[in-house]
Amino acid sequence: MPSHVDVGSGIENDTAHAADSGLLIGRAKRSASVNERRAQLMVMINAMRRRGNTLLVGIADELNRRGIPAPRGGQWSATQVARVL
């Protein structure tokens, strides 16, 4: 029985397998998509703030009026706006 277990090589093998299977590529694409959506939201939110709509609840209301879905779908709340900021 070995006196120690080398878990490092197992992690490297798992990472290589994930990369080969496209798992890491898919994760990178999702991350890029999330970052792009956040950037688009920030443009809209900053425009709202310049027009004087500075309250989180006011920004959430305007996003809802525009029909822009919240990150997980559904309606915006002040908390969700704060998470984007």
N, CA, C and O atoms as CSV, one atom per row, in Angstrom:
chain,resi,resn,atom,element,x,y,z
A,1,MET,N,N,0.850,-1.165,0.000
A,1,MET,CA,C,0.000,0.000,0.000
A,1,MET,C,C,0.901,1.235,0.000
A,1,MET,O,O,1.856,1.291,0.774
A,2,PRO,N,N,0.610,2.252,-0.874
A,2,PRO,CA,C,1.457,3.435,-0.903
A,2,PRO,C,C,1.294,4.250,0.366
A,2,PRO,O,O,0.224,4.292,0.972
A,3,SER,N,N,2.391,4.898,0.752
A,3,SER,CA,C,2.356,5.689,1.980
A,3,SER,C,C,1.716,7.057,1.766
A,3,SER,O,O,1.347,7.721,2.735
A,4,HIS,N,N,1.579,7.484,0.523
A,4,HIS,CA,C,0.940,8.759,0.233
A,4,HIS,C,C,0.200,8.667,-1.095
A,4,HIS,O,O,0.461,7.776,-1.903
A,5,VAL,N,N,-0.701,9.572,-1.303
A,5,VAL,CA,C,-1.469,9.599,-2.545
A,5,VAL,C,C,-1.191,10.915,-3.235
A,5,VAL,O,O,-1.307,11.977,-2.624
A,6,ASP,N,N,-0.823,10.854,-4.505
A,6,ASP,CA,C,-0.542,12.055,-5.287
A,6,ASP,C,C,-1.840,12.527,-5.949
A,6,ASP,O,O,-2.204,12.056,-7.027
A,7,VAL,N,N,-2.529,13.458,-5.293
A,7,VAL,CA,C,-3.789,13.946,-5.844
A,7,VAL,C,C,-3.566,14.992,-6.923
A,7,VAL,O,O,-4.477,15.264,-7.705
A,8,GLY,N,N,-2.384,15.583,-6.986
A,8,GLY,CA,C,-2.100,16.612,-7.988
A,8,GLY,C,C,-2.220,16.094,-9.405
A,8,GLY,O,O,-2.805,16.759,-10.260
A,9,SER,N,N,-1.674,14.914,-9.668
A,9,SER,CA,C,-1.739,14.380,-11.029
A,9,SER,C,C,-3.170,14.034,-11.404
A,9,SER,O,O,-3.539,14.131,-12.574
A,10,GLY,N,N,-3.967,13.639,-10.450
A,10,GLY,CA,C,-5.374,13.365,-10.732
A,10,GLY,C,C,-6.124,14.609,-11.131
A,10,GLY,O,O,-6.969,14.577,-12.026
A,11,ILE,N,N,-5.815,15.711,-10.465
A,11,ILE,CA,C,-6.460,16.980,-10.797
A,11,ILE,C,C,-6.070,17.420,-12.197
A,11,ILE,O,O,-6.912,17.877,-12.970
A,12,GLU,N,N,-4.778,17.279,-12.524
A,12,GLU,CA,C,-4.320,17.641,-13.866
A,12,GLU,C,C,-5.011,16.794,-14.918
A,12,GLU,O,O,-5.411,17.301,-15.966
A,13,ASN,N,N,-5.152,15.499,-14.641
A,13,ASN,CA,C,-5.817,14.613,-15.590
A,13,ASN,C,C,-7.285,14.991,-15.749
A,13,ASN,O,O,-7.810,14.983,-16.862
A,14,ASP,N,N,-7.954,15.322,-14.638
A,14,ASP,CA,C,-9.360,15.731,-14.707
A,14,ASP,C,C,-9.511,17.013,-15.504
A,14,ASP,O,O,-10.442,17.135,-16.300
A,15,THR,N,N,-8.612,17.978,-15.307
A,15,THR,CA,C,-8.665,19.236,-16.037
A,15,THR,C,C,-8.425,19.007,-17.514
A,15,THR,O,O,-9.113,19.587,-18.355
A,16,ALA,N,N,-7.459,18.168,-17.837
A,16,ALA,CA,C,-7.185,17.866,-19.242
A,16,ALA,C,C,-8.390,17.192,-19.881
A,16,ALA,O,O,-8.748,17.501,-21.017
A,17,HIS,N,N,-9.018,16.271,-19.151
A,17,HIS,CA,C,-10.206,15.590,-19.675
A,17,HIS,C,C,-11.342,16.585,-19.889
A,17,HIS,O,O,-12.036,16.529,-20.903
A,18,ALA,N,N,-11.530,17.488,-18.943
A,18,ALA,CA,C,-12.587,18.493,-19.079
A,18,ALA,C,C,-12.331,19.379,-20.288
A,18,ALA,O,O,-13.260,19.707,-21.026
A,19,ALA,N,N,-11.085,19.766,-20.496
A,19,ALA,CA,C,-10.748,20.603,-21.647
A,19,ALA,C,C,-10.981,19.842,-22.940
A,19,ALA,O,O,-11.519,20.391,-23.902
A,20,ASP,N,N,-10.573,18.570,-22.964
A,20,ASP,CA,C,-10.771,17.750,-24.153
A,20,ASP,C,C,-12.255,17.570,-24.467
A,20,ASP,O,O,-12.642,17.517,-25.634
A,21,SER,N,N,-13.072,17.478,-23.443
A,21,SER,CA,C,-14.491,17.226,-23.656
A,21,SER,C,C,-15.274,18.502,-23.972
A,21,SER,O,O,-16.474,18.440,-24.236
A,22,GLY,N,N,-14.613,19.643,-23.947
A,22,GLY,CA,C,-15.296,20.898,-24.252
A,22,GLY,C,C,-15.933,21.551,-23.047
A,22,GLY,O,O,-16.539,22.615,-23.172
A,23,LEU,N,N,-15.809,20.941,-21.882
A,23,LEU,CA,C,-16.432,21.486,-20.675
A,23,LEU,C,C,-15.888,22.861,-20.333
A,23,LEU,O,O,-16.659,23.774,-20.037
A,24,LEU,N,N,-14.574,23.023,-20.368
A,24,LEU,CA,C,-13.990,24.319,-20.033
A,24,LEU,C,C,-14.292,25.352,-21.106
A,24,LEU,O,O,-14.457,26.532,-20.797
A,25,ILE,N,N,-14.365,24.932,-22.349
A,25,ILE,CA,C,-14.697,25.855,-23.423
A,25,ILE,C,C,-16.118,26.369,-23.233
A,25,ILE,O,O,-16.374,27.562,-23.397
A,26,GLY,N,N,-17.038,25.482,-22.890
A,26,GLY,CA,C,-18.420,25.878,-22.629
A,26,GLY,C,C,-18.514,26.854,-21.475
A,26,GLY,O,O,-19.281,27.815,-21.530
A,27,ARG,N,N,-17.738,26.615,-20.429
A,27,ARG,CA,C,-17.732,27.498,-19.267
A,27,ARG,C,C,-17.206,28.875,-19.663
A,27,ARG,O,O,-17.745,29.889,-19.218
A,28,ALA,N,N,-16.175,28.928,-20.481
A,28,ALA,CA,C,-15.611,30.203,-20.931
A,28,ALA,C,C,-16.616,30.958,-21.786
A,28,ALA,O,O,-16.728,32.179,-21.677
A,29,LYS,N,N,-17.344,30.250,-22.629
A,29,LYS,CA,C,-18.367,30.901,-23.462
A,29,LYS,C,C,-19.477,31.477,-22.602
A,29,LYS,O,O,-19.927,32.599,-22.834
A,30,ARG,N,N,-19.921,30.714,-21.608
A,30,ARG,CA,C,-20.969,31.217,-20.706
A,30,ARG,C,C,-20.483,32.444,-19.959
A,30,ARG,O,O,-21.220,33.418,-19.806
A,31,SER,N,N,-19.252,32.397,-19.498
A,31,SER,CA,C,-18.684,33.526,-18.768
A,31,SER,C,C,-18.620,34.769,-19.654
A,31,SER,O,O,-18.932,35.872,-19.206
A,32,ALA,N,N,-18.218,34.588,-20.903
A,32,ALA,CA,C,-18.157,35.718,-21.840
A,32,ALA,C,C,-19.553,36.267,-22.086
A,32,ALA,O,O,-19.739,37.480,-22.176
A,33,SER,N,N,-20.533,35.382,-22.196
A,33,SER,CA,C,-21.914,35.806,-22.417
A,33,SER,C,C,-22.443,36.596,-21.226
A,33,SER,O,O,-23.117,37.612,-21.397
A,34,VAL,N,N,-22.135,36.128,-20.026
A,34,VAL,CA,C,-22.562,36.821,-18.806
A,34,VAL,C,C,-21.909,38.198,-18.729
A,34,VAL,O,O,-22.564,39.185,-18.393
A,35,ASN,N,N,-20.620,38.258,-19.042
A,35,ASN,CA,C,-19.912,39.535,-19.006
A,35,ASN,C,C,-20.465,40.507,-20.042
A,35,ASN,O,O,-20.569,41.705,-19.779
A,36,GLU,N,N,-20.819,39.996,-21.213
A,36,GLU,CA,C,-21.386,40.846,-22.258
A,36,GLU,C,C,-22.749,41.395,-21.830
A,36,GLU,O,O,-23.033,42.578,-22.022
A,37,ARG,N,N,-23.584,40.543,-21.255
A,37,ARG,CA,C,-24.901,40.985,-20.775
A,37,ARG,C,C,-24.740,42.028,-19.674
A,37,ARG,O,O,-25.454,43.031,-19.660
A,38,ARG,N,N,-23.817,41.798,-18.760
A,38,ARG,CA,C,-23.586,42.757,-17.679
A,38,ARG,C,C,-23.149,44.103,-18.240
A,38,ARG,O,O,-23.592,45.146,-17.759
A,39,ALA,N,N,-22.288,44.091,-19.248
A,39,ALA,CA,C,-21.827,45.338,-19.866
A,39,ALA,C,C,-22.996,46.081,-20.506
A,39,ALA,O,O,-23.094,47.302,-20.388
A,40,GLN,N,N,-23.884,45.351,-21.184
A,40,GLN,CA,C,-25.053,45.981,-21.796
A,40,GLN,C,C,-25.972,46.574,-20.730
A,40,GLN,O,O,-26.491,47.679,-20.892
A,41,LEU,N,N,-26.169,45.837,-19.646
A,41,LEU,CA,C,-27.000,46.344,-18.546
A,41,LEU,C,C,-26.389,47.590,-17.928
A,41,LEU,O,O,-27.105,48.535,-17.594
A,42,MET,N,N,-25.075,47.600,-17.773
A,42,MET,CA,C,-24.410,48.761,-17.176
A,42,MET,C,C,-24.590,50.002,-18.035
A,42,MET,O,O,-24.751,51.099,-17.500
A,43,VAL,N,N,-24.566,49.853,-19.353
A,43,VAL,CA,C,-24.800,50.991,-20.245
A,43,VAL,C,C,-26.196,51.551,-19.982
A,43,VAL,O,O,-26.362,52.762,-19.837
A,44,MET,N,N,-27.202,50.670,-19.921
A,44,MET,CA,C,-28.582,51.115,-19.673
A,44,MET,C,C,-28.728,51.738,-18.288
A,44,MET,O,O,-29.337,52.797,-18.142
A,45,ILE,N,N,-28.178,51.089,-17.286
A,45,ILE,CA,C,-28.309,51.579,-15.908
A,45,ILE,C,C,-27.604,52.928,-15.752
A,45,ILE,O,O,-28.135,53.834,-15.109
A,46,ASN,N,N,-26.423,53.063,-16.331
A,46,ASN,CA,C,-25.712,54.346,-16.241
A,46,ASN,C,C,-26.488,55.461,-16.933
A,46,ASN,O,O,-26.488,56.599,-16.463
A,47,ALA,N,N,-27.146,55.145,-18.039
A,47,ALA,CA,C,-27.979,56.143,-18.717
A,47,ALA,C,C,-29.150,56.549,-17.821
A,47,ALA,O,O,-29.490,57.730,-17.744
A,48,MET,N,N,-29.756,55.596,-17.156
A,48,MET,CA,C,-30.859,55.880,-16.228
A,48,MET,C,C,-30.368,56.787,-15.097
A,48,MET,O,O,-31.054,57.733,-14.712
A,49,ARG,N,N,-29.202,56.499,-14.580
A,49,ARG,CA,C,-28.649,57.280,-13.466
A,49,ARG,C,C,-28.343,58.708,-13.902
A,49,ARG,O,O,-28.564,59.651,-13.143
A,50,ARG,N,N,-27.829,58.871,-15.135
A,50,ARG,CA,C,-27.556,60.224,-15.643
A,50,ARG,C,C,-28.839,61.034,-15.780
A,50,ARG,O,O,-28.827,62.256,-15.634
A,51,ARG,N,N,-29.944,60.351,-16.059
A,51,ARG,CA,C,-31.237,61.031,-16.176
A,51,ARG,C,C,-31.875,61.282,-14.810
A,51,ARG,O,O,-32.976,61.827,-14.736
A,52,GLY,N,N,-31.205,60.895,-13.738
A,52,GLY,CA,C,-31.699,61.175,-12.393
A,52,GLY,C,C,-32.341,59.995,-11.694
A,52,GLY,O,O,-32.758,60.123,-10.543
A,53,ASN,N,N,-32.434,58.874,-12.337
A,53,ASN,CA,C,-33.019,57.680,-11.730
A,53,ASN,C,C,-31.909,56.964,-10.963
A,53,ASN,O,O,-31.263,56.063,-11.498
A,54,THR,N,N,-31.690,57.364,-9.712
A,54,THR,CA,C,-30.551,56.845,-8.956
A,54,THR,C,C,-30.919,55.797,-7.904
A,54,THR,O,O,-30.036,55.124,-7.374
A,55,LEU,N,N,-32.192,55.654,-7.598
A,55,LEU,CA,C,-32.602,54.660,-6.606
A,55,LEU,C,C,-32.626,53.274,-7.243
A,55,LEU,O,O,-33.080,53.114,-8.376
A,56,LEU,N,N,-32.143,52.290,-6.523
A,56,LEU,CA,C,-32.113,50.920,-7.042
A,56,LEU,C,C,-33.516,50.446,-7.427
A,56,LEU,O,O,-33.694,49.798,-8.458
A,57,VAL,N,N,-34.500,50.766,-6.604
A,57,VAL,CA,C,-35.865,50.340,-6.895
A,57,VAL,C,C,-36.392,51.043,-8.150
A,57,VAL,O,O,-37.156,50.449,-8.911
A,58,GLY,N,N,-35.999,52.280,-8.371
A,58,GLY,CA,C,-36.403,52.997,-9.575
A,58,GLY,C,C,-35.784,52.393,-10.826
A,58,GLY,O,O,-36.437,52.288,-11.864
A,59,ILE,N,N,-34.530,52.000,-10.722
A,59,ILE,CA,C,-33.843,51.352,-11.848
A,59,ILE,C,C,-34.505,50.004,-12.134
A,59,ILE,O,O,-34.729,49.655,-13.293
A,60,ALA,N,N,-34.816,49.251,-11.085
A,60,ALA,CA,C,-35.488,47.957,-11.256
A,60,ALA,C,C,-36.839,48.162,-11.943
A,60,ALA,O,O,-37.187,47.416,-12.859
A,61,ASP,N,N,-37.594,49.157,-11.510
A,61,ASP,CA,C,-38.900,49.430,-12.119
A,61,ASP,C,C,-38.762,49.760,-13.602
A,61,ASP,O,O,-39.553,49.288,-14.419
A,62,GLU,N,N,-37.760,50.567,-13.954
A,62,GLU,CA,C,-37.571,50.930,-15.356
A,62,GLU,C,C,-37.141,49.728,-16.196
A,62,GLU,O,O,-37.610,49.563,-17.322
A,63,LEU,N,N,-36.267,48.899,-15.666
A,63,LEU,CA,C,-35.879,47.683,-16.394
A,63,LEU,C,C,-37.097,46.790,-16.625
A,63,LEU,O,O,-37.254,46.210,-17.700
A,64,ASN,N,N,-37.954,46.685,-15.615
A,64,ASN,CA,C,-39.174,45.884,-15.750
A,64,ASN,C,C,-40.117,46.495,-16.787
A,64,ASN,O,O,-40.701,45.769,-17.592
A,65,ARG,N,N,-40.272,47.828,-16.775
A,65,ARG,CA,C,-41.136,48.502,-17.761
A,65,ARG,C,C,-40.633,48.269,-19.184
A,65,ARG,O,O,-41.427,48.139,-20.115
A,66,ARG,N,N,-39.327,48.219,-19.343
A,66,ARG,CA,C,-38.731,47.987,-20.665
A,66,ARG,C,C,-38.822,46.522,-21.096
A,66,ARG,O,O,-38.534,46.192,-22.246
A,67,GLY,N,N,-39.220,45.654,-20.180
A,67,GLY,CA,C,-39.351,44.234,-20.504
A,67,GLY,C,C,-38.036,43.479,-20.544
A,67,GLY,O,O,-37.929,42.433,-21.185
A,68,ILE,N,N,-37.035,44.013,-19.854
A,68,ILE,CA,C,-35.720,43.365,-19.811
A,68,ILE,C,C,-35.740,42.337,-18.680
A,68,ILE,O,O,-35.947,42.695,-17.520
A,69,PRO,N,N,-35.528,41.074,-19.006
A,69,PRO,CA,C,-35.593,40.053,-17.951
A,69,PRO,C,C,-34.423,40.156,-16.978
A,69,PRO,O,O,-33.307,40.515,-17.355
A,70,ALA,N,N,-34.702,39.837,-15.737
A,70,ALA,CA,C,-33.664,39.790,-14.705
A,70,ALA,C,C,-32.703,38.642,-15.033
A,70,ALA,O,O,-33.034,37.783,-15.850
A,71,PRO,N,N,-31.531,38.615,-14.416
A,71,PRO,CA,C,-30.535,37.583,-14.734
A,71,PRO,C,C,-31.062,36.146,-14.710
A,71,PRO,O,O,-30.652,35.324,-15.529
A,72,ARG,N,N,-31.942,35.848,-13.804
A,72,ARG,CA,C,-32.505,34.485,-13.742
A,72,ARG,C,C,-33.925,34.439,-14.291
A,72,ARG,O,O,-34.683,33.509,-14.018
A,73,GLY,N,N,-34.269,35.457,-15.069
A,73,GLY,CA,C,-35.617,35.539,-15.620
A,73,GLY,C,C,-36.534,36.261,-14.648
A,73,GLY,O,O,-36.172,36.474,-13.491
A,74,GLY,N,N,-37.684,36.626,-15.098
A,74,GLY,CA,C,-38.648,37.274,-14.227
A,74,GLY,C,C,-38.365,38.752,-14.045
A,74,GLY,O,O,-37.688,39.380,-14.858
A,75,GLN,N,N,-38.895,39.289,-12.968
A,75,GLN,CA,C,-38.849,40.711,-12.684
A,75,GLN,C,C,-37.588,41.111,-11.923
A,75,GLN,O,O,-37.008,40.323,-11.176
A,76,TRP,N,N,-37.183,42.363,-12.138
A,76,TRP,CA,C,-36.050,42.939,-11.425
A,76,TRP,C,C,-36.478,43.391,-10.033
A,76,TRP,O,O,-37.623,43.787,-9.816
A,77,SER,N,N,-35.540,43.324,-9.102
A,77,SER,CA,C,-35.717,43.891,-7.767
A,77,SER,C,C,-34.506,44.788,-7.493
A,77,SER,O,O,-33.508,44.740,-8.212
A,78,ALA,N,N,-34.611,45.595,-6.453
A,78,ALA,CA,C,-33.494,46.468,-6.079
A,78,ALA,C,C,-32.239,45.642,-5.780
A,78,ALA,O,O,-31.130,46.051,-6.123
A,79,THR,N,N,-32.411,44.492,-5.148
A,79,THR,CA,C,-31.277,43.641,-4.815
A,79,THR,C,C,-30.571,43.138,-6.067
A,79,THR,O,O,-29.342,43.099,-6.118
A,80,GLN,N,N,-31.343,42.756,-7.068
A,80,GLN,CA,C,-30.735,42.274,-8.301
A,80,GLN,C,C,-29.972,43.381,-9.007
A,80,GLN,O,O,-28.904,43.133,-9.565
A,81,VAL,N,N,-30.503,44.599,-8.993
A,81,VAL,CA,C,-29.797,45.730,-9.588
A,81,VAL,C,C,-28.486,45.949,-8.846
A,81,VAL,O,O,-27.445,46.150,-9.471
A,82,ALA,N,N,-28.530,45.910,-7.527
A,82,ALA,CA,C,-27.313,46.106,-6.732
A,82,ALA,C,C,-26.252,45.057,-7.067
A,82,ALA,O,O,-25.060,45.366,-7.075
A,83,ARG,N,N,-26.671,43.831,-7.341
A,83,ARG,CA,C,-25.704,42.775,-7.678
A,83,ARG,C,C,-25.028,43.047,-9.022
A,83,ARG,O,O,-23.860,42.707,-9.211
A,84,VAL,N,N,-25.754,43.653,-9.945
A,84,VAL,CA,C,-25.159,43.993,-11.249
A,84,VAL,C,C,-24.142,45.098,-11.077
A,84,VAL,O,O,-23.087,45.089,-11.711
A,85,LEU,N,N,-24.463,46.058,-10.210
A,85,LEU,CA,C,-23.552,47.180,-9.991
A,85,LEU,C,C,-22.329,46.711,-9.240
A,85,LEU,O,O,-21.436,47.510,-8.956
